[in-house]
């Protein structure tokens, strides 16, 4: 019991220190790997998913703030709006095993269903100045490693490379646009800087955002939880964790 409590205290301290320094751009050089999984959905499932998204137009929440410019539907709302095969697949043990195999981490799991960032939808458009998000690293509220997944559904842009960019070891990595649709990029978003370039007029990008951890225990630190609550409010107009 005492040993377990000590482990929790050490993990909480590491997380506190990590969030403190990553705001300054200090990241772990050993956490710069990313993984690319093509053809996530079968074509019929992807087609049904895109049709379902067309019916969600009134449910998107618009955000224009210091963190991000664009639309979103949080996981809490998504559960009540979507019942498609695509959501069952993403929640399946088979898909989880694909993620574990790709990263080489057999203990990698989704974060809690209570976390709205577990599975959410993000939409970027080119109207009114262009949606996007500037270079940043994510904060974390989990005691284990934090893995972000970006599953691109729509990349209707006029550029050759996808709007998502990551910076690994001070080198910017771009992705060919034609390879992005129905593909998942997995990376340590709290250690790898990333951005979404501003959308140009007439462009549109829709992605599913996924969140995993090899120890998905949420911090008890009230300041980190409050900060994440503010981010959730900015993204989804819902501060719940």
FENWOWO-V536403 format. One record per residue. N is the residue number from 1. RES is the residue in one small letter. PSI is psi in whole degrees, 0 to 359 (* if undefined). Layout:
# FENWOWO-V536403
N_RES_PSI ; N_RES_PSI
This chain:
# FENWOWO-V536403
1_x_312 ; 2_x_320 ; 3_x_318 ; 4_x_318 ; 5_x_321 ; 6_x_322 ; 7_x_318 ; 8_x_317 ; 9_x_317 ; 10_x_319 ; 11_x_320 ; 12_x_320 ; 13_x_317 ; 14_x_317 ; 15_x_317 ; 16_x_313 ; 17_x_320 ; 18_x_311 ; 19_x_330 ; 20_x_316 ; 21_x_335 ; 22_x_342 ; 23_x_338 ; 24_x_3 ; 25_x_10 ; 26_x_118 ; 27_x_165 ; 28_x_119 ; 29_x_342 ; 30_x_0 ; 31_x_35 ; 32_x_11 ; 33_x_142 ; 34_x_161 ; 35_x_144 ; 36_x_120 ; 37_x_108 ; 38_x_164 ; 39_x_57 ; 40_x_311 ; 41_x_151 ; 42_x_153 ; 43_x_320 ; 44_x_323 ; 45_x_318 ; 46_x_318 ; 47_x_317 ; 48_x_323 ; 49_x_313 ; 50_x_324 ; 51_x_322 ; 52_x_321 ; 53_x_326 ; 54_x_334 ; 55_x_359 ; 56_x_11 ; 57_x_327 ; 58_x_354 ; 59_x_351 ; 60_x_140 ; 61_x_127 ; 62_x_130 ; 63_x_136 ; 64_x_89 ; 65_x_189 ; 66_x_339 ; 67_x_319 ; 68_x_149 ; 69_x_118 ; 70_x_190 ; 71_x_158 ; 72_x_158 ; 73_x_118 ; 74_x_164 ; 75_x_324 ; 76_x_316 ; 77_x_324 ; 78_x_322 ; 79_x_328 ; 80_x_349 ; 81_x_330 ; 82_x_138 ; 83_x_16 ; 84_x_167 ; 85_x_330 ; 86_x_321 ; 87_x_322 ; 88_x_320 ; 89_x_315 ; 90_x_332 ; 91_x_0 ; 92_x_157 ; 93_x_332 ; 94_x_313 ; 95_x_319 ; 96_x_320 ; 97_x_327 ; 98_x_320 ; 99_x_316 ; 100_x_319 ; 101_x_318 ; 102_x_319 ; 103_x_343 ; 104_x_20 ; 105_x_98 ; 106_x_345 ; 107_x_4 ; 108_x_130 ; 109_x_160 ; 110_x_152 ; 111_x_174 ; 112_x_148 ; 113_x_344 ; 114_x_342 ; 115_x_118 ; 116_x_341 ; 117_x_359 ; 118_x_308 ; 119_x_116 ; 120_x_166 ; 121_x_137 ; 122_x_138 ; 123_x_132 ; 124_x_137 ; 125_x_164 ; 126_x_357 ; 127_x_156 ; 128_x_44 ; 129_x_345 ; 130_x_119 ; 131_x_161 ; 132_x_185 ; 133_x_135 ; 134_x_173 ; 135_x_133 ; 136_x_165 ; 137_x_147 ; 138_x_153 ; 139_x_172 ; 140_x_144 ; 141_x_16 ; 142_x_145 ; 143_x_337 ; 144_x_186 ; 145_x_141 ; 146_x_121 ; 147_x_124 ; 148_x_143 ; 149_x_129 ; 150_x_111 ; 151_x_108 ; 152_x_129 ; 153_x_320 ; 154_x_130 ; 155_x_66 ; 156_x_83 ; 157_x_165 ; 158_x_2 ; 159_x_159 ; 160_x_329 ; 161_x_152 ; 162_x_159 ; 163_x_332 ; 164_x_131 ; 165_x_146 ; 166_x_153 ; 167_x_114 ; 168_x_125 ; 169_x_43 ; 170_x_15 ; 171_x_131 ; 172_x_130 ; 173_x_129 ; 174_x_167 ; 175_x_134 ; 176_x_131 ; 177_x_322 ; 178_x_346 ; 179_x_355 ; 180_x_321 ; 181_x_129 ; 182_x_23 ; 183_x_150 ; 184_x_129 ; 185_x_124 ; 186_x_130 ; 187_x_163 ; 188_x_90 ; 189_x_343 ; 190_x_2 ; 191_x_341 ; 192_x_119 ; 193_x_142 ; 194_x_161 ; 195_x_167 ; 196_x_113 ; 197_x_148 ; 198_x_137 ; 199_x_142 ; 200_x_167 ; 201_x_129 ; 202_x_355 ; 203_x_158 ; 204_x_140 ; 205_x_129 ; 206_x_130 ; 207_x_157 ; 208_x_127 ; 209_x_130 ; 210_x_151 ; 211_x_128 ; 212_x_162 ; 213_x_149 ; 214_x_352 ; 215_x_82 ; 216_x_51 ; 217_x_122 ; 218_x_141 ; 219_x_154 ; 220_x_357 ; 221_x_114 ; 222_x_332 ; 223_x_320 ; 224_x_321 ; 225_x_321 ; 226_x_318 ; 227_x_315 ; 228_x_324 ; 229_x_322 ; 230_x_320 ; 231_x_316 ; 232_x_320 ; 233_x_318 ; 234_x_323 ; 235_x_311 ; 236_x_0 ; 237_x_33 ; 238_x_112 ; 239_x_357 ; 240_x_142 ; 241_x_*
